[in-house]
Amino acid sequence: MPLSVQKRREKQKAELRSELVEAAHKLVQEEGYEGLTIRKLAKRVGYAPMSVYSYFADKQDILFALAEDAFETLARRIEEHPSDDPIEALQAVMTEYAAFGLGNPNEYRTVFMTEKTRPPEGRSFQEMHEANPAMKVLITRVEACVAAGKLQGDPRAIATMLWAVGHGTISLLITFPFYPFGDPHAFVKRMCDLQLAALSTQNVPPLTDTPVNC
C-alpha cells in the first residue's frame, strides 16, 4: 500500500535528521566541539543552514541528538557481550563504555563533557535519563548481580556510582594523555574492579529519598 503524503514526509524528515546526526558525528570526530556549527553541518550534507534549523534549534540540540545516538550505539555494543556470570556481564558494560570513549576522544569530550544547561524543547532531563538505553542495560545487569547475591542495595545507585567512576576515569585519560596511567584500557579495568570490590562489601542505599522509575 503506498505511503500517504504525510507518512512520506515524516519518513523523509526522519531520514534527513538521521543524515544530519551522522554528519555531526563525523564533524565532531574530526574537528571536536569547535568544528560543530550549523553552517558546517549544513555544508556537509549539502543543505541550506535554515534547513538544519528546522531540525535543531541550536548547537546544544545537536549535542543532545549526538548523545542519544551514542547511547543507542553503546547499548547495542554492550548487548553483543552477554555472559552467564552477572559480574562478567556487568564488567562488559564498562569495557564497551571505555572502548567507545577512548576510541572516540573528540566525540566523548564534546558529547559527554560539555555542560547541558537545558533539555530540548518539549522534553525534560528526567525523561531523557529514563529513556537512555545504555543506562537501562547497565541497571539491568546490576539488578542481575543483586539477584545473584554478588552486590547488595539499590541497583540505580550502584549503576550511577559505576558510571561516575567510569566517566571520571575516561575523562582523565582523555584530558591528561601524557600522565603515566599505563595501558588506558587496563587502567579503566583496574578502576572498575576496585569499585566493584568496594561495592560488594556494603549495602548501597538509594541516592535520594524520592523513588525513581527505572
LOMAR-136732 format. One record per residue: residue in one letter; z, x, y of N, C-alpha, C in turn. Coordinates in pm, 1 decimal. Last residue first. Example, Ala and Ser with C-alpha at 12.3 -4.5 7.8 and 13.67 -1.06 7.14 Angstrom:
2
REC res      n.z      n.x      n.y     ca.z     ca.x     ca.y      c.z      c.x      c.y
REC   s    708.0   1285.0   -225.0    714.0   1367.0   -106.0    787.0   1290.0      3.0
REC   a    780.0   1319.0   -569.0    780.0   1230.0   -450.0    780.0   1320.0   -330.0
! end
This chain:
214
REC res      n.z      n.x      n.y     ca.z     ca.x     ca.y      c.z      c.x      c.y
REC   c   3691.3   1273.9    319.8   3605.6   1378.0    263.9   3469.1   1320.6    245.8
REC   n   3869.4   1175.9    603.7   3780.7   1134.2    496.4   3697.8   1251.8    448.6
REC   v   4200.6   1271.7    664.5   4060.1   1294.6    696.6   3975.8   1252.8    578.0
REC   p   4511.2   1162.6    805.0   4420.1   1172.8    690.9   4275.8   1189.0    736.5
REC   t   4711.2   1356.1   1014.4   4615.4   1245.6   1012.9   4520.5   1261.6    895.1
REC   d   4853.1   1582.4   1017.9   4922.5   1464.6    965.3   4830.2   1344.0    953.7
REC   t   4652.6   1864.4    908.6   4707.4   1773.3   1009.5   4779.4   1658.8    940.0
REC   l   4607.7   2015.8    681.7   4603.2   2082.3    811.8   4666.0   1996.7    920.7
REC   p   4827.6   1969.4    396.1   4713.7   1932.2    481.5   4720.8   2002.7    616.4
REC   p   4964.5   2263.6    221.1   4972.6   2130.4    280.8   4847.1   2097.6    362.2
REC   v   4939.3   2427.6    -82.2   4884.4   2425.8     53.6   4891.2   2283.8    110.6
REC   n   5164.1   2596.3   -259.4   5111.9   2460.8   -249.7   5069.5   2439.6   -105.1
REC   q   5086.6   2931.9   -375.0   5154.7   2833.5   -290.8   5088.9   2696.9   -300.0
REC   t   4934.9   3117.1   -504.4   5080.2   3131.5   -515.7   5156.4   3024.1   -438.7
REC   s   4670.6   3090.1   -446.2   4714.1   3049.4   -580.4   4864.6   3054.8   -598.1
REC   l   4635.4   3205.2   -198.8   4641.4   3059.8   -207.2   4695.4   3012.2   -342.1
REC   a   4619.9   3477.2   -269.7   4730.9   3430.0   -186.2   4747.8   3278.9   -198.2
REC   a   4383.1   3477.2   -417.0   4507.3   3521.0   -480.8   4628.3   3470.9   -402.9
REC   l   4203.2   3396.4   -219.4   4225.7   3311.2   -335.5   4355.8   3346.9   -406.8
REC   q   4218.5   3619.5    -47.5   4259.0   3487.2     -0.6   4287.7   3393.0   -117.3
REC   l   4116.4   3818.1   -216.5   4251.1   3831.7   -161.6   4303.8   3697.0   -115.1
REC   d   3860.2   3721.7   -254.5   3950.1   3733.4   -369.7   4094.9   3743.9   -323.8
REC   c   3766.4   3748.0      7.9   3778.9   3614.6    -51.4   3869.8   3615.9   -173.4
REC   m   3772.7   4027.4     40.2   3847.7   3941.3    132.1   3870.1   3802.5     70.8
REC   r   3600.2   4110.2   -164.7   3739.7   4154.7   -164.1   3824.9   4063.5    -76.3
REC   k   3359.8   3991.2    -82.7   3422.0   3950.3   -208.6   3569.0   3990.4   -211.9
REC   v   3312.3   4134.8    153.1   3332.0   3989.7    159.5   3401.8   3940.8     33.2
REC   f   3276.7   4388.9     39.8   3389.2   4365.6    130.7   3417.8   4216.5    143.8
REC   a   3043.6   4355.5   -104.2   3166.8   4386.5   -177.9   3289.5   4360.6    -90.5
REC   h   2870.1   4317.9    107.4   2889.2   4208.5     11.7   3017.7   4229.8    -69.1
REC   p   2887.3   4572.0    240.4   2927.6   4446.9    305.9   2954.1   4332.6    208.6
REC   d   3034.1   4867.0    131.1   2929.1   4770.3     99.9   2970.2   4633.6    153.9
REC   g   3230.4   4971.8    413.7   3176.7   4991.8    280.7   3064.9   4891.4    256.9
REC   f   3311.1   4951.6    671.8   3358.1   4847.4    580.1   3322.3   4878.8    435.0
REC   p   3325.2   5136.1    917.4   3311.5   5172.1    775.0   3371.9   5068.5    680.0
REC   y   3122.6   4995.3   1177.6   3256.8   5016.9   1123.0   3244.9   5043.7    972.2
REC   f   2874.4   4928.1   1260.3   2898.2   5070.6   1237.9   3040.3   5099.9   1189.4
REC   p   2860.3   4653.5   1306.3   2785.8   4709.3   1193.3   2815.2   4856.5   1163.8
REC   f   3015.6   4426.7   1418.3   3061.6   4566.5   1415.5   2993.9   4639.1   1299.3
REC   t   2890.4   4182.6   1385.5   2912.9   4229.6   1522.9   2964.2   4373.5   1530.5
REC   i   2873.8   4152.1   1104.9   2753.7   4142.3   1188.0   2774.2   4205.3   1325.4
REC   l   3134.1   4179.4   1015.5   3031.0   4267.0    959.0   2904.7   4266.5   1045.0
REC   l   3257.6   3970.8   1159.8   3294.2   4111.0   1184.1   3185.1   4205.4   1135.0
REC   s   3132.9   3748.9   1037.8   3117.3   3772.7   1181.7   3150.8   3917.3   1217.4
REC   i   3228.6   3770.2    777.4   3084.9   3787.5    803.3   3059.7   3816.0    950.7
REC   t   3502.9   3720.4    826.5   3458.5   3845.4    764.6   3311.1   3872.0    794.1
REC   g   3502.5   3462.6    935.6   3556.4   3575.6   1011.9   3507.4   3708.6    958.8
REC   h   3391.4   3316.0    721.7   3323.2   3322.6    851.2   3371.8   3442.2    932.0
REC   g   3589.7   3355.1    521.8   3450.6   3394.5    501.3   3375.8   3411.7    631.9
REC   v   3818.3   3248.8    647.6   3816.6   3389.0    604.9   3672.9   3437.4    586.5
REC   a   3731.9   2985.6    689.4   3775.2   3067.6    802.6   3771.2   3215.6    767.6
REC   w   3684.3   2900.7    427.4   3572.3   2908.0    522.3   3608.9   2998.4    639.6
REC   l   3945.5   2900.6    333.7   3846.6   2990.1    272.9   3726.4   3008.4    364.4
REC   m   4048.9   2700.5    497.4   4104.6   2835.8    504.8   4008.5   2937.6    443.1
REC   t   3898.8   2481.2    413.4   3889.5   2526.4    552.4   3941.7   2668.1    567.6
REC   a   3982.7   2455.9    147.1   3842.5   2484.1    177.3   3826.3   2539.7    318.2
REC   i   4253.9   2390.8    187.9   4218.0   2513.0    115.6   4074.4   2553.5    148.3
REC   a   4222.4   2145.2    321.8   4292.9   2256.3    386.9   4255.6   2389.0    321.1
REC   r   4091.3   1995.5    126.9   4024.9   2022.0    253.9   4091.4   2138.7    326.0
REC   p   4284.4   1989.2    -86.3   4155.0   2056.2   -102.4   4085.5   2088.2     29.5
REC   d   4623.1   2058.6    -71.1   4519.7   1975.3    -11.4   4384.0   2045.9    -17.8
REC   g   4753.3   2194.2   -381.5   4759.5   2149.6   -242.8   4640.9   2066.9   -201.1
REC   q   4676.7   2479.6   -578.0   4761.6   2363.7   -553.3   4754.3   2325.3   -406.0
REC   l   4457.8   2609.8   -834.1   4507.1   2605.9   -696.9   4591.3   2479.6   -681.5
REC   k   4436.6   2569.9  -1106.1   4415.9   2705.7  -1054.8   4466.0   2719.2   -911.1
REC   g   4442.1   2321.3  -1219.3   4569.7   2389.9  -1202.4   4557.4   2532.4  -1151.5
REC   a   4215.4   2175.3  -1227.0   4235.3   2267.1  -1339.2   4367.4   2343.4  -1328.9
REC   a   4228.9   2045.2   -983.5   4238.5   1964.8  -1106.0   4266.3   2052.0  -1227.7
REC   v   4182.9   2264.7   -815.8   4312.2   2195.7   -810.8   4332.8   2114.9   -938.9
REC   c   3919.9   2321.2   -882.2   4022.9   2423.4   -903.6   4161.8   2361.3   -904.0
REC   a   3798.4   2087.2   -797.5   3792.1   2122.2   -939.4   3897.6   2227.2   -973.7
REC   e   3841.8   2107.7   -522.6   3904.6   1997.6   -597.0   3905.8   2026.7   -746.7
REC   v   3670.7   2320.2   -468.5   3815.0   2340.2   -453.1   3890.4   2232.6   -530.6
REC   r   3432.6   2189.0   -509.7   3468.0   2298.9   -600.3   3615.5   2337.0   -586.0
REC   t   3439.9   2001.6   -302.5   3428.8   1955.8   -441.3   3471.8   2065.1   -538.3
REC   i   3441.4   2171.2    -78.5   3558.7   2088.1   -107.1   3557.1   2040.3   -252.5
REC   l   3180.1   2282.8   -104.7   3298.7   2368.2   -104.1   3422.9   2287.9   -141.1
REC   v   3021.0   2054.7    -81.5   3017.3   2133.1   -204.7   3142.8   2219.8   -215.1
REC   k   3088.3   1980.6    181.6   3113.7   1888.0     70.1   3115.5   1962.8    -62.7
REC   m   2991.7   2196.4    324.6   3135.6   2173.8    320.6   3172.0   2079.8    206.7
REC   a   2718.6   2151.6    282.2   2779.4   2275.1    233.3   2931.3   2260.8    225.0
REC   p   2669.9   1903.8    409.6   2656.6   1915.4    263.8   2721.6   2041.4    207.3
REC   n   2839.7   1727.7    647.2   2799.2   1865.3    617.4   2790.3   1885.9    465.6
REC   a   2943.2   1490.0    726.5   2811.1   1485.9    663.4   2762.0   1623.5    619.6
REC   e   3176.2   1555.4    853.7   3186.8   1479.8    729.4   3054.5   1473.1    654.5
REC   h   3071.6   1680.7   1081.7   3150.3   1757.6    986.0   3155.3   1686.9    851.1
REC   m   2947.8   1469.2   1211.9   2867.7   1583.0   1168.0   2941.0   1663.2   1061.9
REC   e   3168.6   1308.0   1267.2   3060.6   1257.0   1183.7   2975.8   1371.0   1128.6
REC   q   3312.2   1480.3   1437.9   3370.4   1437.9   1311.2   3263.2   1387.5   1215.5
REC   f   3146.6   1501.1   1660.0   3171.5   1620.8   1580.7   3226.6   1582.7   1443.1
REC   s   2919.2   1218.8   1672.5   3045.9   1284.2   1703.3   3059.7   1408.6   1616.9
REC   r   2625.3   1087.4   1837.9   2698.2   1135.8   1720.5   2828.5   1200.5   1765.7
REC   g   2485.2   1025.9   2065.6   2497.8    923.1   1963.8   2571.5    965.3   1839.6
REC   e   2362.2   1350.5   2125.4   2379.5   1214.5   2174.7   2385.4   1115.3   2058.8
REC   p   2547.9   1614.2   1961.0   2423.6   1549.7   2002.0   2449.5   1405.1   2043.8
REC   p   2865.5   1721.7   2109.3   2779.6   1683.2   1996.7   2647.9   1627.1   2046.8
REC   r   2945.3   2012.4   2307.2   2931.8   1867.6   2293.3   2844.4   1837.1   2172.9
REC   t   2968.1   2283.5   2282.2   3056.3   2215.8   2377.5   3050.7   2064.6   2368.5
REC   k   2974.7   2528.5   2059.8   2914.9   2395.6   2073.4   3008.6   2312.3   2160.0
REC   e   2917.6   2876.2   2084.0   3006.3   2762.4   2109.0   2926.9   2633.3   2125.8
REC   t   2781.8   3054.5   1821.7   2757.4   3006.1   1957.1   2840.6   2879.9   1977.9
REC   m   2787.8   3125.9   1562.0   2879.7   3197.7   1650.6   2855.3   3162.2   1797.2
REC   f   2597.2   2994.0   1412.9   2737.6   2975.6   1376.0   2837.4   3046.0   1468.2
REC   v   2345.8   3049.1   1533.7   2378.7   2914.5   1487.7   2528.6   2893.6   1468.8
REC   t   2350.1   3324.0   1609.8   2305.2   3218.8   1701.4   2356.7   3080.9   1661.3
REC   r   2444.1   3460.1   1384.4   2510.0   3477.8   1514.2   2475.3   3362.6   1609.4
REC   y   2258.1   3375.6   1194.7   2400.5   3345.3   1176.2   2474.0   3354.1   1310.0
REC   e   2021.6   3480.3   1300.4   2037.3   3335.4   1288.0   2184.4   3298.3   1272.7
REC   n   2075.4   3753.6   1286.5   2040.9   3691.3   1414.9   2064.8   3541.2   1410.4
REC   p   2127.7   3790.1   1003.5   2231.3   3811.3   1106.6   2200.8   3747.9   1241.6
REC   n   2061.1   3703.7    726.9   2000.1   3648.5    848.7   2096.4   3665.4    966.7
REC   g   2210.1   3820.0    530.8   2064.7   3830.2    519.5   1991.1   3780.4    642.7
REC   l   2465.0   3754.3    595.4   2428.7   3895.6    604.3   2277.8   3915.2    594.6
REC   g   2452.6   3470.9    555.9   2490.2   3530.1    683.9   2443.1   3673.4    699.3
REC   f   2369.6   3443.1    283.9   2295.8   3379.7    392.8   2325.0   3449.2    525.5
REC   a   2565.8   3586.8    150.2   2425.8   3628.3    137.3   2341.7   3568.8    249.5
REC   a   2793.0   3436.5    216.3   2780.8   3574.7    263.9   2636.0   3622.6    258.5
REC   y   2730.1   3203.1     78.5   2754.1   3197.7    222.8   2737.5   3337.3    283.5
REC   e   2721.5   3297.3   -182.1   2598.9   3248.1   -119.9   2611.8   3239.6     32.5
REC   t   2993.2   3367.5   -213.7   2887.4   3467.0   -234.6   2758.4   3424.0   -166.2
REC   m   3126.8   3129.0   -175.5   3147.1   3235.5    -78.3   3038.7   3342.8    -90.5
REC   v   3032.3   2991.1   -401.3   3013.5   2935.5   -266.9   3022.4   3047.3   -163.5
REC   a   3123.1   3146.1   -609.5   2978.8   3141.2   -585.6   2947.2   3083.0   -448.6
REC   q   3392.3   3089.6   -615.4   3350.5   3220.7   -565.5   3201.0   3223.1   -534.9
REC   l   3378.1   2840.6   -740.8   3423.1   2849.2   -601.6   3380.6   2982.3   -539.8
REC   a   3298.6   2916.8   -994.8   3213.3   2824.8   -918.8   3249.0   2828.9   -771.0
REC   e   3518.7   3069.6  -1066.2   3387.9   3134.6  -1052.1   3292.6   3047.2   -971.7
REC   i   3706.8   2862.5  -1076.5   3724.5   2972.0   -980.1   3592.4   3044.6   -958.1
REC   p   3609.5   2697.9  -1285.8   3616.3   2647.2  -1148.2   3635.4   2756.5  -1042.9
REC   d   3375.0   2773.6  -1522.3   3501.7   2824.0  -1468.7   3511.6   2781.3  -1322.2
REC   d   3122.6   2682.8  -1555.1   3228.4   2606.6  -1621.3   3365.7   2650.9  -1574.4
REC   s   2912.9   2675.8  -1267.8   2990.8   2752.3  -1365.5   3095.7   2661.4  -1426.7
REC   p   2604.0   2693.2  -1076.3   2717.9   2622.7  -1133.2   2793.1   2713.7  -1231.5
REC   h   2408.7   2769.4   -858.8   2501.6   2858.7   -929.0   2624.3   2781.5   -977.8
REC   e   2266.3   2595.8   -712.4   2189.9   2670.1   -812.2   2278.6   2761.7   -895.3
REC   e   2435.2   2509.8   -519.1   2421.0   2424.8   -636.8   2340.1   2492.1   -747.0
REC   i   2389.8   2703.2   -322.5   2516.5   2703.1   -394.7   2502.9   2624.3   -525.3
REC   r   2139.6   2624.8   -228.0   2155.7   2756.8   -289.8   2283.4   2762.8   -372.6
REC   r   2199.9   2376.3   -117.5   2105.6   2384.6   -229.7   2121.2   2517.3   -302.8
REC   a   2374.4   2456.8     88.6   2423.5   2369.2    -18.1   2332.3   2375.9   -140.4
REC   l   2196.4   2603.5    250.6   2309.0   2671.1    186.0   2362.4   2587.8     69.5
REC   t   2029.9   2398.7    341.3   1974.6   2508.6    261.4   2084.8   2579.0    183.1
REC   e   2218.9   2252.5    485.3   2148.2   2189.0    373.8   2089.6   2294.9    281.2
REC   f   2292.6   2439.7    677.8   2393.6   2393.0    583.4   2329.4   2323.3    463.6
REC   a   2049.3   2461.6    816.8   2104.1   2578.1    746.4   2207.8   2535.6    643.7
REC   d   2029.8   2207.7    929.6   1928.0   2251.3    833.9   1978.5   2369.6    751.5
REC   e   2250.3   2216.1   1100.5   2243.6   2115.4    994.3   2142.0   2155.5    887.6
REC   a   2174.2   2430.3   1267.6   2296.7   2437.6   1188.2   2291.4   2339.0   1072.1
REC   l   1940.8   2331.2   1387.2   1935.1   2452.3   1305.3   2056.1   2461.8   1214.5
REC   a   2048.5   2117.0   1528.4   1947.2   2091.4   1425.8   1934.9   2211.2   1331.8
REC   f   2215.1   2255.6   1704.7   2273.4   2161.7   1608.9   2175.5   2134.6   1494.8
REC   l   2020.2   2396.6   1848.7   2119.0   2469.9   1769.8   2185.4   2379.5   1666.1
REC   i   1891.3   2187.8   1978.3   1816.6   2266.5   1879.5   1913.4   2341.9   1789.9
REC   d   2095.3   2109.7   2149.1   2047.6   2015.3   2048.0   1968.7   2087.5   1938.7
REC   q   2103.8   2334.3   2312.2   2216.8   2306.4   2224.3   2179.0   2205.3   2115.9
REC   k   1868.0   2319.0   2459.5   1883.4   2425.6   2361.2   1996.2   2396.3   2262.8
REC   d   1795.0   1963.7   2484.0   1815.2   2098.3   2537.9   1834.7   2196.6   2423.3
REC   a   1700.4   1739.4   2353.1   1729.3   1731.0   2496.3   1741.2   1868.5   2559.2
REC   f   1435.9   1713.2   2132.5   1559.9   1784.7   2161.4   1583.1   1785.9   2312.3
REC   y   1216.7   1541.5   2137.5   1291.9   1559.1   2013.2   1428.1   1622.0   2036.9
REC   s   1108.2   1547.7   2381.5   1121.4   1414.3   2322.6   1197.5   1419.1   2190.2
REC   y   1081.6   1815.5   2434.1   1195.8   1745.2   2494.5   1212.3   1604.1   2439.0
REC   v    837.7   1867.3   2316.1    958.8   1916.0   2249.4   1081.1   1842.9   2303.2
REC   s    668.5   1760.7   2505.5    669.2   1701.8   2370.9    795.1   1743.1   2295.6
REC   m    701.3   1928.2   2719.2    754.3   1793.0   2730.3    757.2   1722.7   2594.2
REC   p    560.6   2161.7   2637.1    707.7   2159.6   2642.1    765.5   2019.4   2648.8
REC   a    291.5   2083.2   2411.0    341.3   2094.3   2547.6    494.3   2089.7   2545.4
REC   y    237.9   2283.2   2113.2    258.5   2157.3   2183.7    304.9   2183.9   2326.6
REC   g    228.2   2495.5   1929.5    106.7   2450.1   1995.6    117.6   2315.4   2062.6
REC   v    447.8   2611.8   1824.4    387.5   2504.9   1744.6    262.5   2446.0   1809.7
REC   r    501.5   2804.3   2018.3    495.9   2843.3   1877.2    424.4   2737.8   1792.7
REC   k    525.9   2665.5   2253.3    409.5   2753.6   2236.5    389.6   2788.4   2089.6
REC   a    772.5   2542.6   2205.7    652.0   2461.3   2224.7    526.0   2545.0   2200.0
REC   l    937.9   2766.5   2198.5    927.2   2681.5   2080.6    800.4   2596.9   2087.8
REC   k    914.5   2861.5   2455.7    867.0   2944.3   2344.6    848.1   2861.3   2218.6
REC   r   1028.3   2641.2   2595.0    890.9   2684.6   2623.0    834.9   2768.2   2507.0
REC   i   1287.1   2627.5   2496.0   1197.1   2514.1   2476.4   1052.6   2557.1   2492.9
REC   t   1390.9   2931.5   2333.1   1373.6   2848.7   2453.0   1277.7   2735.1   2420.0
REC   l   1529.7   3189.0   2187.4   1512.6   3046.9   2158.8   1509.8   2967.4   2289.1
REC   g   1588.5   3444.3   2254.5   1448.4   3412.9   2227.7   1422.2   3266.7   2202.8
REC   e   1861.4   3457.5   2273.0   1784.0   3462.4   2397.3   1637.7   3423.7   2375.9
REC   y   1937.5   3459.2   1998.3   1968.9   3345.5   2085.8   1880.6   3342.3   2209.6
REC   g   1664.3   3627.0   1819.2   1802.9   3592.5   1848.7   1815.8   3477.4   1947.4
REC   e   1409.4   3691.6   1737.3   1448.2   3726.7   1874.1   1592.9   3692.5   1909.9
REC   e   1377.0   3629.0   1461.6   1302.4   3739.5   1522.3   1361.5   3786.8   1654.5
REC   q   1544.8   3414.1   1411.1   1547.0   3528.5   1320.6   1482.9   3651.2   1384.5
REC   v   1462.3   3240.8   1615.8   1598.2   3295.7   1616.6   1606.4   3419.0   1527.7
REC   l   1200.9   3181.7   1531.8   1226.3   3240.8   1663.7   1361.6   3309.5   1668.0
REC   k   1250.9   3062.3   1282.6   1177.1   3188.5   1290.0   1198.2   3258.6   1424.1
REC   h   1388.1   2828.8   1361.2   1449.8   2925.1   1268.3   1382.8   3061.8   1282.9
REC   a   1186.8   2706.3   1511.1   1308.4   2753.0   1577.8   1382.5   2853.2   1491.2
REC   a   1007.3   2634.6   1311.0    964.8   2731.6   1412.2   1085.7   2789.2   1485.4
REC   e   1167.4   2445.2   1180.0   1122.3   2564.4   1107.7   1079.2   2673.3   1206.0
REC   v   1190.5   2255.0   1384.4   1310.6   2321.8   1331.8   1273.1   2450.0   1259.0
REC   l    922.0   2176.4   1413.2    993.1   2238.2   1525.6   1116.5   2314.5   1477.5
REC   e    875.5   2059.2   1164.4    795.4   2175.1   1206.2    864.3   2250.2   1320.3
REC   s   1051.4   1845.7   1179.5   1071.2   1947.3   1076.6    995.4   2075.1   1110.8
REC   r    927.1   1704.6   1385.0   1062.3   1756.5   1405.0   1092.3   1867.0   1304.2
REC   l    688.8   1638.8   1256.5    685.0   1727.0   1372.3    823.4   1786.9   1398.5
REC   e    786.0   1469.8   1055.6    713.4   1591.5   1018.8    709.8   1690.1   1134.9
REC   a    894.9   1262.6   1205.4    982.2   1341.3   1118.2    916.3   1473.3   1080.5
REC   k    660.9   1166.1   1325.3    769.2   1218.1   1408.9    862.8   1306.2   1327.5
REC   q    518.7   1075.8   1103.8    462.9   1183.4   1186.0    571.1   1248.6   1271.9
REC   k    691.9    871.4   1020.7    662.4    983.2    931.3    609.9   1102.0   1010.5
REC   e    679.0    700.9   1239.5    808.2    758.9   1202.1    788.4    880.8   1112.5
REC   r    409.4    630.3   1228.4    460.3    703.3   1344.5    593.0    771.4   1313.4
REC   r    408.5    492.6    987.5    324.6    611.6   1001.5    372.0    696.1   1119.1
REC   k    574.0    279.4   1046.2    614.8    374.2    942.4    536.4    504.1    954.7
REC   q    416.0    153.2   1243.6    548.7    203.7   1276.5    594.3    308.3   1175.3
REC   v    186.3     83.0   1097.7    174.4    172.0   1213.7    309.2    233.5   1246.9
REC   s    253.1    100.1    743.9    240.4     27.8    869.1    230.5    128.5    982.6
REC   l     62.0    251.8    484.3    179.4    251.5    570.3    152.8    170.2    696.1
REC   p    -92.5     66.7    217.8    -99.6    150.7    338.0     28.6    141.5    420.6
REC   m      0.0     85.5   -119.6      0.0      0.0      0.0      0.0     89.0    124.6
! end
